[in-house]
Amino acid sequence: MMFEFDQFLGFLAFLTILTMGFWLMIFLTAVIVPYWLGGSIMDLIKEKKAKRKAAKEQKA
């Protein structure tokens, strides 16, 4: 037995939402996460440099 038209539309909506979620997950893991990690690492490096500089100035 074939699907009725409203069932077919529901199936298409489900596939559309599933596909959008898949590509959003790919985008997040490929672009946003590395950007976030890079910024965090740069921030940690800047903090360490500032601590080192402050300790050096305190010694002198």
Secondary structure, 3 states (H helix, E strand, C coil): CCCCHHHHHHHHHHHHHHHHHHHHHHHHHHHHHHHHHHHHHHHHHHHHHHHHHHHHHHHC
